[in-house]
């Protein structure tokens, strides 16, 4: 074919077809290559949090190299500022460091031996994806700054004198054209700052007026993530060169891990986490001289591991999964380094702490009894589930799943709906490539206080478990987001609570890992002949009425089934609104479940009545007692 000849598609392929993009154009055209998915901030791995991390990571790397013990972070609704007190960017390279790909100090292994960012892309991506970006370096009594808009240099400040302490200041505002309707969720940012503190004992992070500081590293992390009353023995904690480990066993179902590489929270694990899990099994077996089943050893475990790896290889730019097999280019493997260390140190610890060893053995034997107790029913249930999967009317699956090697795997989600009318609307309007639907028969069973046997005895729970593929942990989870989609009424709220109880009771790690969400759908449709506005609250309805004027038509949606498929498509597409299910760091899971879903009916009744009095203030005094009695009877 000649250089101007057209191919079979009818399109010409010549010199004009070859395009070269500059660094900012490439990042803005393919942001997923640099920060993963864009998102609106409802998920903890959405792009706006990656932007924050990329900037803070640089300050952390300075601290790791022994420069700067304090980092100041301020995050408002739309703007982020980060100030460290390290060495400061060399003044002559302030512009280049944030605007030229493959420019940075981290290619020099002498300057940053074991940092997170090794590809020179991080702050360039933040710059390119920000409406406004400012960088300022303070170094030895002099300072220089530069300002950008969407990666384009608009101000190149001159070098001037200053009395400020050495360090680097970065300020940016994410581009709202790229990150549509974005919002920062405080709990996600709190977790991020705490993780930085836990992994860098002695570092102080001042974030929005709050101090984040840790003395004992991963020991402090597990103390925060668990409740002392639920742990079977005191947390085991030990450190070595380039490795730190903490672990304990509780009473919850499943396994719960927090893993880190060079300060990066590897939420999807990787070679270091796999080695840690294997090391725990080996250490326990070696100490007790018994070939315990691996699942019994790891059942109810809560663990944390942090390693420092030279030139780490991650499976994506967002660095959520370690792919490195070696600790250093010419060093020992990650598997043997981590596995041998954990096995050896755990065995030594158990020899020195007989009480802990006894408590650990009791937990393992309890798990063994529970596993054998449900073995029969589990086998039958799994056989039923396999038959159902051949033609599972409850599940309308999608094409791509979380574990697939496909660019859209992180977009995969499943909607859990109540009844056929709601699932019908979603099914007709969904993206069949990334959105699945699981339809409930009605109100699910209240599973609080029941054993895991109920997951297999209850057909609906068992089919849901298999649809998600979480029977043996989160490694096989098929969807990035598990979305509860129920009506915005009392029955819908009840179903929502019952599903949350199911997940928190039997699969708490699914919630803690940030995979469970609640779908927000509009309560009202306000429209006239020219415009239609969907409103998610009374305040939005009032604003819409004020905007449209002239008595617009107002529709109140009572259930998801009332929303047509054509309309529903707008609510589960690019503008989908999701509310993440979060556990506050001070929450006691079992106490929460017991209060809301236990048999303490009178206590709950009194709580509800007490909190209803705020609304009852609007009622005439003579009617208050009557209304209170009617509410109490209904409850």
N, C-alpha and C positions, 0 to 999 in steps of 0.2 A: 504494500500500500504506500503510495507517495505521501509526502509530508502534508499535502492538502486534501488527500483523498478521504471520503467519508466512510465510516465503518458501517456494519450491518444495522446499527440503530439509527443511521441517518445523521449522526453527529460528526462534525469534522474533528480531526485530531492532528493539530499542527503546533507550531511554536507558540501560538496564542493560547493554547490550552494549558501550557505550563505556567503556573503562578508561584511566586515567592512571597510569603507573608513575613512581615517583621514580627518581632517577638510578641508585642502586645496584641496584634491582630490574631496571631495563632492561639494565644491563650484565651482571648475573648471568643474565638470561633469554636474552640474545642476545650472549654473549661473543665469538662469531666476528666480529661487526661491529667489535670494538675490538682484539682481539689475534690474529685469524685462528683457526686450529684450536687446540683444547685440547692434545691429545696427551699422551704420557707422558714426553717428553724424549728419545726415541730419534732424533728428527729435529731438525736445527738450527733449523728455523723453528717448532718447537712453542711453545705459549703461555708456558711457564715461562721461556723465554729472552727472549720479548718483554717479560715483566714486568721482568726484570733490565734490559733495554735502556731501557725507559721511564724507570726511575729514574736510571740512569747517564747517559742522554742529557741530563737536566736539569743534571747536574754538568758535563758536557762543554760545554753551552751557556754556562754560567758562565765556564768557562775560555776559550772562544772570545771572550767579551766582555772578556777581560783580567783576570779575577778568579779566582785560585786556580791553582796549578801542580801540586797533588798531589790525588789522589783515592784513598781507602782503601776497598777492597772485600773483604768476607769472605763466603764462601758455604759453608755446611755442607750436610748431606744435605737439610735442610728449611727452612733460614733464610738470608736474604740481608740484609747490612747494607752501606750505602753512606754514606761521610762525605766531603764535599768541604769546601774552605776558600775558598769564594766569599763573596759578600756576605751570604748567609743570607736566607731568606724573611722579608719584613716581619712582625714579630711579631704584629701585629694581624690578619694574614690566614692564619696557619698552618693553621687548620681549614678555611677556605674554599678554599684552594688545592688541597687534596687531597680535597674532598668536595662541591664545587659545580661542576657542568658549566659550561663557558664562563667560568671564572674563572682568570685567570693573567696574567703579564706579557707573554706572547708575542703578545698582540694589539696591544701597543704597539711598533710597528716601531722606535722609538727605543731600546728596551731590548734587543731581540733581533732584529737585522737579518736574520740568515741562520741561524736555528736549525732543528732537525729538526721538533720538535713545535710545530705552530701552531694546534691545534684545542682546546687546553685539556682534553684527555681523558686523556692518558697516566697520570699518577699516580692519577687517580680510578679508572681501570680496575684498577690494581694494588691499590688500597685495597679496592674492591668484591670482588675475586677472591682475597682473602687471609683466612686464618683469623685472622691477627694483623697489624696494621699500625701502625707508630709513626713519627711525623715530629717532628723537633725542629729548631728554628732557633736559631742563636747569632748575635747581632748587637749589636755595640758594648757589650759587657759585660753583656748581658742575654740570657736564653734562655726559650723557651716550647716545650712539647711537647704532643702529643695522641695518644691511642691509640684504635684502632678494631678491631672484630671484624666481618668480612664487610661492611665499609663503615659499620657503625653506631658512632657515637661513644660510647666507654665512659669515657674520661678526657680532660678538658679542663684540662690543667695550668695553674697560674698562672704569670705572668711572674716570674722570679727573677733574681738577679745571678749572674754566672759569670766565671771567668778564662779560659775556653776561647777559642780563636781563632774568628773569624767563620766561618760556613758552615752547611751543612744536613746533618742526619743522618736517614737513612731506614732502617727495619728492617721486614721483612715475611716472612711464611710463607705460601706458596701454599695455597689451600684444597684439601685432599686429596679433598674430595667432588667438586670440579670437575675437578681434575687427578688422575685415578685412577692409583695406582701410579707416580707420577712419580718421576723421578730425574734429577739433573744429570749430564751427561757431561762430564768434565773437559776433553777436547779441544775441545768446542764453546765452553766458557767461555774457554779459553786463546785460541782464535781471536778471540773477541769482544774480549777485552782487548788483544790485539796490534793488531787493527784500529783501536781507539781510539788506541793509541799511535802507529801509523804515520800516522794522519790528523791528529795533533796534536803535531807535533815539539816537543819541549821539555816536554811533559806527562809526569808520572810517575804511573803507576797501581800501587799496592801491592795485589796480589791474592793472598790466602791465603799471605802471606809471600814472594811472588815479585815482583820489580820488573819492570815493563813500561815501557820507554822507547825512543824512537826519535829519532835525530838527523837522518836524511835522508829521512824520510817514505816515499813510495811506492818509492823506491830500496831501502830496507830491506825493504819488503814483498816485492818480487820476489826479492830475495836469499834471503829465507826460504822462499819458495814454489818456488824452483827450485834446481838444482844447477849450480854454475859449470862443471863438466865437460861438462854437456849444452848449455850456451848457445853459440851460434855466434859471438857477439860480446858485448862488455861492454854492460850494460844502459844504454839511452838514457833520460835523465831530464831533464825540464825543467818549469819552473813559470812561471805568469803570474798576473795578478790573477784570483782566484776559480777558478783551474784548476791542476791538477798532473797530470802524465802520466809513466808509465814503461813501457818496452816492450823486448822482445828476441825472438829466435827460437831455438828449441831443436831437438831431434830427435824430439820426441814427435808423435803424430798429433793432429789436432784443433786447436781454438783454446781458449785459457784466459784468462778475463778476471776482473778484480776491479774493480767499479765502486761509486762512493760519491757521495752527494749530501748536503752539509751534515753529513758525518760518518756518515751512514746507509749501511750496506752494502746496495745495491740488487741483491740476488742474482738478480733477474729482469731486470736491465738497465733499458732504457727509452730515452728520446730522447737522452740524453747518451752512452750506450754506442753506439748506432747511429751517431751523429755521429762518435764516436772511430774506429770501424771504417772509416767512409767517409773520414775525414781521413787515416788511414794509407795507404789506397789512393791517394788523390790526391797525397800527398806523395811516395810512391815513384815513381809514374808521372811526376810533374813533374820529379823529379831525374834519373831515368834516360832520360827522353824516350822511353819505351816503354809501349805499352798492354798491360802484363802482365794476365793474368787475375786477377780479384779473389781467387779461391780460392787461387791460387798465392802471392799476396802474404801472405795471412793464414794460410796453412797453417803449423802449428807455432808460432804466435805465442803469447806470454804477455805480457799487458798489464794495466795498471792505470790508472784515471782517477778523479780526485776533483774535483768542482765545487762551488761555493757558489752557490746560487740563492736569490733573494729570493722569498719566498712560494711554495715549491715545491708542486706538485700531484702527489700520489701516487695510484696506482690503488686503494689500500686503506689502512686504518688501520695495517697492519703495515709500510707504506712500503718494499716490496721492489721496486717498479718505478716509475720516474719517468714521469709523464705530461705534465709541463710542456713547453710549446713555446717559452716565453720565459724568458730569464734573469732578468727583472724584469717587473713589470706593464706597463711602457711601454718595455721594452728590446729588445735584439736577440734573435733567436731562438736557442734552444739549438743547433740544427743548424748555423747559420752561425758562432756564437761558438766552439763546440768544434771543428767541422770545419775552419774557417779557421786556428785556432790550431795544431792538430795538423799540418795539411798544411804550413803555413809553417815551423814550428819544426823539423819532421822534415827538410824539404828543406835548411834552413840547417845543421842538424847533420851531415847526410851530406856537404855540401860541405866542412865543416871536418874531417871524419873519414873520410879515403879508405879506410882499412883496414876500418872498420865497413861502409862502403858496398859494398866488394868482397865481404865475408863475407855481407852481406844479399842481394846479387845471386846469389851461388852457391846460397844457400838457396832463393831463388825459382826459379831454373833447375832445381834438384833436384826441387822440388815439381812443376814443369811436366813434367819427364820421368816422374815417378811417375804423374801424372794421365793422361798419354797412354799410358803402358805398360799401364794397367788399363782404358782406355776401352772396348776391345772386349769383354772379359770382363764388365765392369760393365754394359754395355748388355744383354748376353744374360741376365745374372743378374737384372737388374731386370725384364726381360720375364717371366722364370720366376716371379719374386716376385709380379708383378701377377696372373698366372694363378692362382698359389697363393692369393692373397688373396681370390679369388672364392669359394673354398671351402677355407680354410686349416684343416686338421684339427688343426694344432699349436696354433693360437691360438683360445681361447674368449674373445672380447672382452667388454668391459663397455660400459655406455651412456655414461658421462661420462668425459672425458679432460682432461688438464692444461690444454690450451689453450682449452677450452670456456668460454664465458661462462655459468657455472653455479656456484651457491654450493658445490657439492660437488666441483668440479674438483680442488681440492688433496687430496682424499681418494683420488684414483685411484691404483691400484697394480696391478702385474702379478706373479704368482707364476711363477717358472721352476722347473718340477718335473722329476723324473727318472722317466720311464716312465708308463704309463697308469694303474696302480693308484693312485699318489699323486695324479696330476692328477684322477683320477675322484673321489676323496674331497673334494678342494678344490672342484672344479667343482660338486658337488652341494650343498655347504654355503656357498658364497661369496655375497656381495652382488653381484648381477648388474649393479647400477648403477655400482659403483666398483671391482670386483675382477675382473681378467682373469687367464687362466691360459695359459701357454705350456708345452707338453710336449716335453721332450727325448726323442730316440730312445734314447739310452744315454749313454755317456761321450763328451763332445765332444772335439774335437781339441785337443792341446796347441799353442797358437798362438804360444808364445814364440819369438822369433827369426825369425818369418815376416813377410813383407810384407803390406800390406793387400789384396793380390790374393786372399789366402786367404779374406777375408771374403766375396768374391763367388764364389769357386770352391767353397766349402763351403756346400752348400744350407742346412744348419741355421743356420749363422752368418748367412747372408744373410737368411733368413726372420726371425730374431730381430732383426736390425738394422732390418728394415722394420716389424716389429711395434712396436718402440720409436720408429721414425721419427727416427733419429739419424744417418742417412747424411751429412747436410749440417750437423751440429752439433746443439746442444741446443735451438735455437730451436723446433723442432717436436716436442720430446719429448712423448709422449702420456700418460706416467704419472709422478706425483709420486714414487712409490717403486717401485723395481725390486727385487723380493724373491727371493732364491735360497732355494728350499724343497727341501732334500735330506734323505735319511735321516741319522740320528745314528749312522752307522757309518763304517767305513774307506772304503767305496766312495762313500758320500755326501760325505764330506770331500774325497775326490779330485775328484769332480765339482764341488764348491764351488770348489776351487782352480783348476780348469780354466776355470770361468766367470769367476772373478776375474781370471785371467791374460788372458782375452779382452778384458774391459773395460779393464783397466789398460794393455794393449798398444795397443789401437786407439781406445778412447774414455776416456782417463784423466780428461777433464773431467767425465764422468758420475759418477765416483767422488769426485773432488775437490769437486764441487758438492753432495755429500751425498745422492745419489739411490739408492745401492745399499745393500741391507740383507740380512741373513741371518735367516730365520725360525727362531725357537726354538720347538720343540714338546716336549711332556712326554716324559720318559724312562720314567716310571712312573705307574701308576694304583693308588692305595691306597684301598680302600673296605670298608665294612661294610654292613649292611642299611639304615642311616640316612643315611650320608654318603659322598660320593666326593671324593677329593682328588687332583688331578693334580700331579705333582712334576717339576721340571726339573733336579734334581740329587740326588746321594746325600744331601746335607744336608736337602733338603726332604723326601725320602722318610723319613729317620729321624724328622724332626719329625712327619710325618703318622702314622707308625706309633705314635709316642708319644702322639699326640692321640687316635687311634681305639682303641688298645689291643686286648686280646683277640684277638690274631692275625688281623688284617684280611687280606682278599684282596689280593695284590700282583701286578700285571701289568707286565711289562717290554715296552715298545713297541720293536720292532727296526726298524720302517720306517713311513713315513707311510701306506702302504697298509693297515696293520693297524688304524689308527684309523678308526672308523666315521664316515660323513659327519655324523651327529647330534652326535658328540663333537667332530669337527673344527671345526664351526661356532663352538664356544666359544673355539677357539684362534686364529681369524683375525677375530674380531669386536672388540668394544670392549676386550677384555683381551688383544689380540694382543701378543706379545713379539717385538720386533725388535732385532737387534744391528747397528748401523750399521757399514759397512766404512769405516774411517778410515785416513788416512795421517798418520803423525806428522810434525811439521814438520822433523825431522832425517832422515827417511827418504830414501834414494836409490832411486828407483823401479826403475831398470834393474838395479841391484845386487841388489835384493830378488828381482826376477823371475828373474834369472840364477841366484841361489843355489837358489831353491825349484823352478824349472821348467826350468832349463838342463840341459846335458849333463854337469855335474860330479857324476856319480853317486857316486863314491867319497867326495868331500867331504861330500855329504849323508848318506851311509851312516854315516860316522864321527861326524857331528854327532848323528844320531838315536841311535846306540849310546851315545854319551857321555851324552846326556840321559836315556836309559832306565835308567842305573845307579841313579838315585834310587829307582825302583820295584824294581830288582833287589836292593836292600838287604834287602828283605823275604824274599828267597829264601835257602835254605840255601847256604852258601858253596860246597859241592861241586857244586851245580847251576848256579852262575852262568855258568861258561865255556860249558857246553852250551847254555844259553838264549841267550847272546849270539851264539853261532855260528849257531843256528837263526834268530834274528831277522835277522842279517846276510845269511844266504842268501835269506831271504824278500824282504828289501829289494832 
